[in-house]
Amino acid sequence: VAKDLGLQLPALRDRGVRIVSEGRTQYFSLHGKTGHLVTAERIDREKLCRLVEKCVLRCELIVEGEM
C-alpha cells in the first residue's frame, strides 16, 4: 500500500492511513513495519459466502489529509 501510494512508511502513520471493511469484522489491516495489506484474521470462505460462487470482500483505504 505504501509503495502504491508513493509514500514512505512514516507517512502512512502521519496521514492516519487505515483499512475499513464492510460490516463489523475487519478482515484486513496494514502491517506497521512494511506497509503491506495483510489479513487481520483467518478468513473462512464457507462461512462468509456459503453458496455464492464468487466471493468478494470489499474494503476501503482511508487517508486523512491531502494526497
Secondary structure, DSSP 8 states (H G I E B T S, - for coil): -HHHHT--HHHHHHTT-EEEESSS---EEE-TTT--EEESS---HHHHHTT-SS----EEEE--S--
